[in-house]
Amino acid sequence: MTEEREIENREDSAEAALVRRATAGDRPALEAVIRAVQADVYNLAVRMLWSPDDAADATQDVLIKGSRIWRRSAVRALCGHGSIAWP
């Protein structure tokens, strides 16, 4: 295995652990997941909306709604009624 691949595997494991913690209700972990995707969401919104201000508003809306959906999915999954996925 190459060194690059080993680094990628460690990063994937760290991300998976963070997602598991967030799913278990660890709020700081959920906030870290949100911070990790925030720039990508914003950059996509800028490309779609062509306005930094509108993109910032859309990013906030998406991340708030996404975190609510995540929490509901996590509760359902923990109760045995579904799986967890990032919307």
Biopython code that builds the backbone (N, CA, C, O; Angstrom):
import numpy as np
from Bio.PDB.StructureBuilder import StructureBuilder

atoms = [
    (1, "MET", "N", (0.857, -1.176, 0.000)),
    (1, "MET", "CA", (0.000, 0.000, 0.000)),
    (1, "MET", "C", (0.904, 1.240, 0.000)),
    (1, "MET", "O", (1.897, 1.302, 0.724)),
    (2, "THR", "N", (0.544, 2.199, -0.808)),
    (2, "THR", "CA", (1.354, 3.402, -0.880)),
    (2, "THR", "C", (1.081, 4.299, 0.316)),
    (2, "THR", "O", (0.061, 4.174, 0.994)),
    (3, "GLU", "N", (2.016, 5.201, 0.556)),
    (3, "GLU", "CA", (1.859, 6.129, 1.674)),
    (3, "GLU", "C", (0.632, 7.012, 1.481)),
    (3, "GLU", "O", (-0.077, 7.307, 2.444)),
    (4, "GLU", "N", (0.372, 7.440, 0.238)),
    (4, "GLU", "CA", (-0.805, 8.279, -0.030)),
    (4, "GLU", "C", (-2.087, 7.537, 0.326)),
    (4, "GLU", "O", (-2.999, 8.101, 0.931)),
    (5, "ARG", "N", (-2.142, 6.268, -0.059)),
    (5, "ARG", "CA", (-3.336, 5.476, 0.214)),
    (5, "ARG", "C", (-3.518, 5.284, 1.724)),
    (5, "ARG", "O", (-4.645, 5.329, 2.218)),
    (6, "GLU", "N", (-2.442, 5.076, 2.446)),
    (6, "GLU", "CA", (-2.522, 4.924, 3.894)),
    (6, "GLU", "C", (-3.052, 6.199, 4.538)),
    (6, "GLU", "O", (-3.856, 6.145, 5.469)),
    (7, "ILE", "N", (-2.599, 7.344, 4.039)),
    (7, "ILE", "CA", (-3.086, 8.631, 4.559)),
    (7, "ILE", "C", (-4.571, 8.775, 4.264)),
    (7, "ILE", "O", (-5.335, 9.204, 5.129)),
    (8, "GLU", "N", (-4.995, 8.416, 3.040)),
    (8, "GLU", "CA", (-6.413, 8.493, 2.683)),
    (8, "GLU", "C", (-7.242, 7.592, 3.585)),
    (8, "GLU", "O", (-8.319, 7.985, 4.033)),
    (9, "ASN", "N", (-6.751, 6.388, 3.856)),
    (9, "ASN", "CA", (-7.489, 5.470, 4.731)),
    (9, "ASN", "C", (-7.631, 6.030, 6.135)),
    (9, "ASN", "O", (-8.694, 5.904, 6.743)),
    (10, "ARG", "N", (-6.567, 6.653, 6.666)),
    (10, "ARG", "CA", (-6.647, 7.257, 8.005)),
    (10, "ARG", "C", (-7.644, 8.405, 8.011)),
    (10, "ARG", "O", (-8.413, 8.558, 8.960)),
    (11, "GLU", "N", (-7.633, 9.222, 6.941)),
    (11, "GLU", "CA", (-8.575, 10.340, 6.863)),
    (11, "GLU", "C", (-10.008, 9.827, 6.781)),
    (11, "GLU", "O", (-10.902, 10.364, 7.436)),
    (12, "ASP", "N", (-10.230, 8.766, 5.960)),
    (12, "ASP", "CA", (-11.567, 8.182, 5.860)),
    (12, "ASP", "C", (-12.023, 7.650, 7.211)),
    (12, "ASP", "O", (-13.183, 7.817, 7.588)),
    (13, "SER", "N", (-11.117, 7.011, 7.938)),
    (13, "SER", "CA", (-11.454, 6.477, 9.255)),
    (13, "SER", "C", (-11.793, 7.596, 10.227)),
    (13, "SER", "O", (-12.726, 7.471, 11.020)),
    (14, "ALA", "N", (-11.039, 8.689, 10.169)),
    (14, "ALA", "CA", (-11.304, 9.826, 11.050)),
    (14, "ALA", "C", (-12.656, 10.449, 10.722)),
    (14, "ALA", "O", (-13.412, 10.804, 11.626)),
    (15, "GLU", "N", (-12.964, 10.582, 9.431)),
    (15, "GLU", "CA", (-14.258, 11.132, 9.033)),
    (15, "GLU", "C", (-15.384, 10.209, 9.463)),
    (15, "GLU", "O", (-16.412, 10.674, 9.954)),
    (16, "ALA", "N", (-15.203, 8.907, 9.284)),
    (16, "ALA", "CA", (-16.235, 7.947, 9.683)),
    (16, "ALA", "C", (-16.465, 8.002, 11.188)),
    (16, "ALA", "O", (-17.606, 7.940, 11.644)),
    (17, "ALA", "N", (-15.396, 8.117, 11.954)),
    (17, "ALA", "CA", (-15.523, 8.212, 13.408)),
    (17, "ALA", "C", (-16.265, 9.482, 13.796)),
    (17, "ALA", "O", (-17.092, 9.467, 14.707)),
    (18, "LEU", "N", (-15.975, 10.574, 13.115)),
    (18, "LEU", "CA", (-16.648, 11.840, 13.388)),
    (18, "LEU", "C", (-18.141, 11.723, 13.092)),
    (18, "LEU", "O", (-18.972, 12.183, 13.874)),
    (19, "VAL", "N", (-18.474, 11.110, 11.968)),
    (19, "VAL", "CA", (-19.882, 10.921, 11.608)),
    (19, "VAL", "C", (-20.582, 10.022, 12.623)),
    (19, "VAL", "O", (-21.720, 10.292, 13.007)),
    (20, "ARG", "N", (-19.912, 8.957, 13.059)),
    (20, "ARG", "CA", (-20.511, 8.086, 14.074)),
    (20, "ARG", "C", (-20.783, 8.855, 15.366)),
    (20, "ARG", "O", (-21.838, 8.692, 15.979)),
    (21, "ARG", "N", (-19.828, 9.694, 15.780)),
    (21, "ARG", "CA", (-20.027, 10.492, 16.995)),
    (21, "ARG", "C", (-21.182, 11.469, 16.822)),
    (21, "ARG", "O", (-21.997, 11.642, 17.728)),
    (22, "ALA", "N", (-21.249, 12.106, 15.660)),
    (22, "ALA", "CA", (-22.340, 13.049, 15.395)),
    (22, "ALA", "C", (-23.677, 12.328, 15.418)),
    (22, "ALA", "O", (-24.662, 12.843, 15.948)),
    (23, "THR", "N", (-23.705, 11.141, 14.844)),
    (23, "THR", "CA", (-24.923, 10.349, 14.807)),
    (23, "THR", "C", (-25.369, 9.938, 16.195)),
    (23, "THR", "O", (-26.564, 9.809, 16.461)),
    (24, "ALA", "N", (-24.404, 9.732, 17.077)),
    (24, "ALA", "CA", (-24.716, 9.329, 18.450)),
    (24, "ALA", "C", (-25.152, 10.499, 19.315)),
    (24, "ALA", "O", (-25.430, 10.327, 20.501)),
    (25, "GLY", "N", (-25.213, 11.703, 18.719)),
    (25, "GLY", "CA", (-25.693, 12.857, 19.469)),
    (25, "GLY", "C", (-24.614, 13.791, 19.970)),
    (25, "GLY", "O", (-24.901, 14.712, 20.734)),
    (26, "ASP", "N", (-23.379, 13.572, 19.556)),
    (26, "ASP", "CA", (-22.263, 14.431, 19.957)),
    (26, "ASP", "C", (-22.342, 15.736, 19.160)),
    (26, "ASP", "O", (-21.963, 15.784, 17.990)),
    (27, "ARG", "N", (-22.839, 16.785, 19.807)),
    (27, "ARG", "CA", (-23.050, 18.063, 19.105)),
    (27, "ARG", "C", (-21.762, 18.657, 18.538)),
    (27, "ARG", "O", (-21.773, 19.124, 17.399)),
    (28, "PRO", "N", (-20.649, 18.662, 19.281)),
    (28, "PRO", "CA", (-19.412, 19.176, 18.689)),
    (28, "PRO", "C", (-18.992, 18.392, 17.432)),
    (28, "PRO", "O", (-18.437, 18.965, 16.495)),
    (29, "ALA", "N", (-19.260, 17.096, 17.423)),
    (29, "ALA", "CA", (-18.938, 16.299, 16.234)),
    (29, "ALA", "C", (-19.822, 16.718, 15.063)),
    (29, "ALA", "O", (-19.344, 16.834, 13.934)),
    (30, "LEU", "N", (-21.111, 16.947, 15.325)),
    (30, "LEU", "CA", (-22.012, 17.404, 14.263)),
    (30, "LEU", "C", (-21.560, 18.760, 13.736)),
    (30, "LEU", "O", (-21.577, 18.996, 12.528)),
    (31, "GLU", "N", (-21.159, 19.641, 14.631)),
    (31, "GLU", "CA", (-20.665, 20.952, 14.211)),
    (31, "GLU", "C", (-19.405, 20.805, 13.360)),
    (31, "GLU", "O", (-19.214, 21.560, 12.406)),
    (32, "ALA", "N", (-18.549, 19.848, 13.693)),
    (32, "ALA", "CA", (-17.343, 19.607, 12.900)),
    (32, "ALA", "C", (-17.698, 19.080, 11.512)),
    (32, "ALA", "O", (-17.060, 19.453, 10.528)),
    (33, "VAL", "N", (-18.710, 18.215, 11.425)),
    (33, "VAL", "CA", (-19.161, 17.715, 10.122)),
    (33, "VAL", "C", (-19.686, 18.877, 9.290)),
    (33, "VAL", "O", (-19.382, 18.987, 8.102)),
    (34, "ILE", "N", (-20.468, 19.733, 9.912)),
    (34, "ILE", "CA", (-21.018, 20.895, 9.196)),
    (34, "ILE", "C", (-19.895, 21.802, 8.706)),
    (34, "ILE", "O", (-19.917, 22.254, 7.561)),
    (35, "ARG", "N", (-18.909, 22.072, 9.570)),
    (35, "ARG", "CA", (-17.779, 22.909, 9.144)),
    (35, "ARG", "C", (-17.023, 22.267, 7.981)),
    (35, "ARG", "O", (-16.516, 22.961, 7.100)),
    (36, "ALA", "N", (-16.954, 20.945, 7.989)),
    (36, "ALA", "CA", (-16.215, 20.237, 6.939)),
    (36, "ALA", "C", (-16.881, 20.368, 5.579)),
    (36, "ALA", "O", (-16.197, 20.352, 4.556)),
    (37, "VAL", "N", (-18.200, 20.497, 5.548)),
    (37, "VAL", "CA", (-18.902, 20.578, 4.253)),
    (37, "VAL", "C", (-19.324, 21.999, 3.893)),
    (37, "VAL", "O", (-19.756, 22.247, 2.768)),
    (38, "GLN", "N", (-19.206, 22.923, 4.824)),
    (38, "GLN", "CA", (-19.714, 24.278, 4.621)),
    (38, "GLN", "C", (-19.124, 24.956, 3.385)),
    (38, "GLN", "O", (-19.866, 25.553, 2.605)),
    (39, "ALA", "N", (-17.836, 24.880, 3.193)),
    (39, "ALA", "CA", (-17.201, 25.550, 2.053)),
    (39, "ALA", "C", (-17.672, 24.952, 0.735)),
    (39, "ALA", "O", (-17.898, 25.680, -0.232)),
    (40, "ASP", "N", (-17.822, 23.630, 0.691)),
    (40, "ASP", "CA", (-18.299, 22.988, -0.540)),
    (40, "ASP", "C", (-19.729, 23.414, -0.863)),
    (40, "ASP", "O", (-20.061, 23.679, -2.019)),
    (41, "VAL", "N", (-20.567, 23.476, 0.164)),
    (41, "VAL", "CA", (-21.957, 23.908, -0.039)),
    (41, "VAL", "C", (-21.989, 25.350, -0.534)),
    (41, "VAL", "O", (-22.714, 25.676, -1.474)),
    (42, "TYR", "N", (-21.202, 26.206, 0.101)),
    (42, "TYR", "CA", (-21.164, 27.615, -0.298)),
    (42, "TYR", "C", (-20.667, 27.766, -1.743)),
    (42, "TYR", "O", (-21.259, 28.502, -2.532)),
    (43, "ASN", "N", (-19.586, 27.071, -2.083)),
    (43, "ASN", "CA", (-19.037, 27.182, -3.442)),
    (43, "ASN", "C", (-20.037, 26.711, -4.487)),
    (43, "ASN", "O", (-20.144, 27.318, -5.553)),
    (44, "LEU", "N", (-20.763, 25.654, -4.203)),
    (44, "LEU", "CA", (-21.800, 25.193, -5.127)),
    (44, "LEU", "C", (-22.902, 26.237, -5.249)),
    (44, "LEU", "O", (-23.372, 26.526, -6.350)),
    (45, "ALA", "N", (-23.311, 26.804, -4.116)),
    (45, "ALA", "CA", (-24.369, 27.818, -4.134)),
    (45, "ALA", "C", (-23.944, 29.052, -4.924)),
    (45, "ALA", "O", (-24.757, 29.622, -5.651)),
    (46, "VAL", "N", (-22.696, 29.472, -4.797)),
    (46, "VAL", "CA", (-22.211, 30.628, -5.570)),
    (46, "VAL", "C", (-22.298, 30.330, -7.064)),
    (46, "VAL", "O", (-22.735, 31.171, -7.850)),
    (47, "ARG", "N", (-21.881, 29.133, -7.444)),
    (47, "ARG", "CA", (-21.936, 28.776, -8.868)),
    (47, "ARG", "C", (-23.372, 28.721, -9.379)),
    (47, "ARG", "O", (-23.637, 29.055, -10.534)),
    (48, "MET", "N", (-24.287, 28.304, -8.527)),
    (48, "MET", "CA", (-25.686, 28.199, -8.950)),
    (48, "MET", "C", (-26.407, 29.543, -8.929)),
    (48, "MET", "O", (-27.221, 29.826, -9.807)),
    (49, "LEU", "N", (-26.109, 30.369, -7.930)),
    (49, "LEU", "CA", (-26.874, 31.606, -7.716)),
    (49, "LEU", "C", (-26.184, 32.859, -8.241)),
    (49, "LEU", "O", (-26.835, 33.887, -8.431)),
    (50, "TRP", "N", (-24.888, 32.789, -8.477)),
    (50, "TRP", "CA", (-24.078, 33.902, -8.985)),
    (50, "TRP", "C", (-24.089, 35.112, -8.067)),
    (50, "TRP", "O", (-23.855, 36.234, -8.516)),
    (51, "SER", "N", (-24.354, 34.900, -6.802)),
    (51, "SER", "CA", (-24.390, 36.008, -5.848)),
    (51, "SER", "C", (-23.833, 35.519, -4.512)),
    (51, "SER", "O", (-24.403, 34.618, -3.895)),
    (52, "PRO", "N", (-22.725, 36.106, -4.062)),
    (52, "PRO", "CA", (-22.161, 35.680, -2.772)),
    (52, "PRO", "C", (-23.139, 35.837, -1.603)),
    (52, "PRO", "O", (-23.192, 34.982, -0.720)),
    (53, "ASP", "N", (-23.907, 36.920, -1.598)),
    (53, "ASP", "CA", (-24.863, 37.126, -0.504)),
    (53, "ASP", "C", (-25.964, 36.068, -0.514)),
    (53, "ASP", "O", (-26.298, 35.495, 0.523)),
    (54, "ASP", "N", (-26.527, 35.816, -1.706)),
    (54, "ASP", "CA", (-27.559, 34.784, -1.818)),
    (54, "ASP", "C", (-26.985, 33.406, -1.493)),
    (54, "ASP", "O", (-27.654, 32.576, -0.877)),
    (55, "ALA", "N", (-25.742, 33.169, -1.912)),
    (55, "ALA", "CA", (-25.098, 31.885, -1.629)),
    (55, "ALA", "C", (-24.900, 31.689, -0.132)),
    (55, "ALA", "O", (-25.084, 30.585, 0.381)),
    (56, "ALA", "N", (-24.528, 32.753, 0.568)),
    (56, "ALA", "CA", (-24.352, 32.656, 2.020)),
    (56, "ALA", "C", (-25.682, 32.325, 2.698)),
    (56, "ALA", "O", (-25.727, 31.494, 3.605)),
    (57, "ASP", "N", (-26.762, 32.974, 2.261)),
    (57, "ASP", "CA", (-28.085, 32.682, 2.814)),
    (57, "ASP", "C", (-28.497, 31.243, 2.519)),
    (57, "ASP", "O", (-28.994, 30.539, 3.398)),
    (58, "ALA", "N", (-28.288, 30.814, 1.279)),
    (58, "ALA", "CA", (-28.657, 29.450, 0.888)),
    (58, "ALA", "C", (-27.844, 28.420, 1.666)),
    (58, "ALA", "O", (-28.373, 27.390, 2.083)),
    (59, "THR", "N", (-26.562, 28.702, 1.859)),
    (59, "THR", "CA", (-25.700, 27.784, 2.607)),
    (59, "THR", "C", (-26.214, 27.623, 4.025)),
    (59, "THR", "O", (-26.301, 26.507, 4.538)),
    (60, "GLN", "N", (-26.552, 28.728, 4.651)),
    (60, "GLN", "CA", (-27.084, 28.666, 6.015)),
    (60, "GLN", "C", (-28.372, 27.849, 6.047)),
    (60, "GLN", "O", (-28.549, 26.997, 6.918)),
    (61, "ASP", "N", (-29.267, 28.107, 5.104)),
    (61, "ASP", "CA", (-30.534, 27.375, 5.067)),
    (61, "ASP", "C", (-30.303, 25.872, 4.883)),
    (61, "ASP", "O", (-30.914, 25.054, 5.571)),
    (62, "VAL", "N", (-29.419, 25.520, 3.954)),
    (62, "VAL", "CA", (-29.140, 24.105, 3.679)),
    (62, "VAL", "C", (-28.548, 23.414, 4.899)),
    (62, "VAL", "O", (-28.958, 22.308, 5.251)),
    (63, "LEU", "N", (-27.590, 24.061, 5.540)),
    (63, "LEU", "CA", (-26.927, 23.427, 6.676)),
    (63, "LEU", "C", (-27.842, 23.305, 7.890)),
    (63, "LEU", "O", (-27.766, 22.322, 8.627)),
    (64, "ILE", "N", (-28.693, 24.283, 8.100)),
    (64, "ILE", "CA", (-29.652, 24.194, 9.219)),
    (64, "ILE", "C", (-30.647, 23.073, 8.948)),
    (64, "ILE", "O", (-30.901, 22.239, 9.817)),
    (65, "LYS", "N", (-31.209, 23.053, 7.742)),
    (65, "LYS", "CA", (-32.175, 22.003, 7.413)),
    (65, "LYS", "C", (-31.501, 20.634, 7.433)),
    (65, "LYS", "O", (-32.077, 19.664, 7.925)),
    (66, "GLY", "N", (-30.286, 20.556, 6.900)),
    (66, "GLY", "CA", (-29.558, 19.295, 6.886)),
    (66, "GLY", "C", (-29.297, 18.768, 8.283)),
    (66, "GLY", "O", (-29.430, 17.568, 8.525)),
    (67, "SER", "N", (-28.928, 19.644, 9.207)),
    (67, "SER", "CA", (-28.659, 19.187, 10.579)),
    (67, "SER", "C", (-29.943, 18.719, 11.254)),
    (67, "SER", "O", (-29.913, 17.782, 12.052)),
    (68, "ARG", "N", (-31.059, 19.352, 10.948)),
    (68, "ARG", "CA", (-32.341, 18.906, 11.518)),
    (68, "ARG", "C", (-32.725, 17.533, 10.981)),
    (68, "ARG", "O", (-33.154, 16.656, 11.730)),
    (69, "ILE", "N", (-32.563, 17.359, 9.663)),
    (69, "ILE", "CA", (-32.875, 16.066, 9.056)),
    (69, "ILE", "C", (-31.959, 14.988, 9.633)),
    (69, "ILE", "O", (-32.402, 13.879, 9.931)),
    (70, "TRP", "N", (-30.676, 15.327, 9.787)),
    (70, "TRP", "CA", (-29.710, 14.371, 10.330)),
    (70, "TRP", "C", (-30.141, 13.921, 11.728)),
    (70, "TRP", "O", (-30.150, 12.728, 12.031)),
    (71, "ARG", "N", (-30.498, 14.891, 12.574)),
    (71, "ARG", "CA", (-30.892, 14.543, 13.945)),
    (71, "ARG", "C", (-32.125, 13.642, 13.947)),
    (71, "ARG", "O", (-32.178, 12.661, 14.689)),
    (72, "ARG", "N", (-33.117, 13.974, 13.116)),
    (72, "ARG", "CA", (-34.314, 13.123, 13.051)),
    (72, "ARG", "C", (-33.955, 11.725, 12.559)),
    (72, "ARG", "O", (-34.444, 10.731, 13.096)),
    (73, "SER", "N", (-33.104, 11.647, 11.541)),
    (73, "SER", "CA", (-32.689, 10.346, 11.015)),
    (73, "SER", "C", (-31.912, 9.564, 12.060)),
    (73, "SER", "O", (-32.088, 8.353, 12.193)),
    (74, "ALA", "N", (-31.058, 10.251, 12.798)),
    (74, "ALA", "CA", (-30.263, 9.580, 13.831)),
    (74, "ALA", "C", (-31.165, 8.999, 14.910)),
    (74, "ALA", "O", (-30.957, 7.868, 15.348)),
    (75, "VAL", "N", (-32.151, 9.754, 15.336)),
    (75, "VAL", "CA", (-33.074, 9.270, 16.362)),
    (75, "VAL", "C", (-33.835, 8.057, 15.841)),
    (75, "VAL", "O", (-33.978, 7.061, 16.550)),
    (76, "ARG", "N", (-34.326, 8.137, 14.596)),
    (76, "ARG", "CA", (-35.055, 7.002, 14.022)),
    (76, "ARG", "C", (-34.162, 5.779, 13.906)),
    (76, "ARG", "O", (-34.588, 4.670, 14.227)),
    (77, "ALA", "N", (-32.932, 5.967, 13.455)),
    (77, "ALA", "CA", (-32.013, 4.838, 13.298)),
    (77, "ALA", "C", (-31.673, 4.221, 14.645)),
    (77, "ALA", "O", (-31.612, 2.998, 14.773)),
    (78, "LEU", "N", (-31.452, 5.059, 15.648)),
    (78, "LEU", "CA", (-31.122, 4.546, 16.972)),
    (78, "LEU", "C", (-32.292, 3.777, 17.583)),
    (78, "LEU", "O", (-32.100, 2.913, 18.439)),
    (79, "CYS", "N", (-33.501, 4.101, 17.136)),
    (79, "CYS", "CA", (-34.683, 3.391, 17.619)),
    (79, "CYS", "C", (-34.984, 2.179, 16.747)),
    (79, "CYS", "O", (-35.954, 1.464, 16.997)),
    (80, "GLY", "N", (-34.153, 1.936, 15.715)),
    (80, "GLY", "CA", (-34.342, 0.779, 14.855)),
    (80, "GLY", "C", (-35.321, 1.007, 13.721)),
    (80, "GLY", "O", (-35.875, 0.043, 13.192)),
    (81, "HIS", "N", (-35.552, 2.255, 13.329)),
    (81, "HIS", "CA", (-36.540, 2.559, 12.296)),
    (81, "HIS", "C", (-35.940, 3.200, 11.057)),
    (81, "HIS", "O", (-36.604, 4.029, 10.434)),
    (82, "GLY", "N", (-34.756, 2.871, 10.679)),
    (82, "GLY", "CA", (-34.200, 3.440, 9.460)),
    (82, "GLY", "C", (-32.698, 3.556, 9.524)),
    (82, "GLY", "O", (-32.056, 3.105, 10.472)),
    (83, "SER", "N", (-32.155, 4.166, 8.500)),
    (83, "SER", "CA", (-30.716, 4.355, 8.432)),
    (83, "SER", "C", (-30.408, 5.838, 8.446)),
    (83, "SER", "O", (-31.297, 6.679, 8.314)),
    (84, "ILE", "N", (-29.140, 6.139, 8.607)),
    (84, "ILE", "CA", (-28.707, 7.528, 8.697)),
    (84, "ILE", "C", (-27.979, 7.893, 7.413)),
    (84, "ILE", "O", (-27.103, 7.158, 6.957)),
    (85, "ALA", "N", (-28.339, 9.015, 6.839)),
    (85, "ALA", "CA", (-27.652, 9.493, 5.643)),
    (85, "ALA", "C", (-27.631, 11.003, 5.685)),
    (85, "ALA", "O", (-28.571, 11.639, 6.162)),
    (86, "TRP", "N", (-26.560, 11.565, 5.185)),
    (86, "TRP", "CA", (-26.491, 13.020, 5.046)),
    (86, "TRP", "C", (-27.309, 13.390, 3.841)),
    (86, "TRP", "O", (-27.062, 12.872, 2.752)),
    (87, "PRO", "N", (-28.299, 14.288, 4.000)),
    (87, "PRO", "CA", (-29.181, 14.631, 2.864)),
    (87, "PRO", "C", (-28.420, 15.277, 1.747)),
    (87, "PRO", "O", (-29.007, 15.626, 0.723)),
]
sb = StructureBuilder()
sb.init_structure("model")
sb.init_model(0)
sb.init_chain("A")
sb.init_seg("    ")
for serial, (resi, resn, name, xyz) in enumerate(atoms, 1):
    if name == "N":
        sb.init_residue(resn, " ", resi, " ")
    sb.init_atom(name, np.array(xyz, "f"), 0.0, 1.0, " ", f" {name:<3s}", serial, name[0])
structure = sb.get_structure()
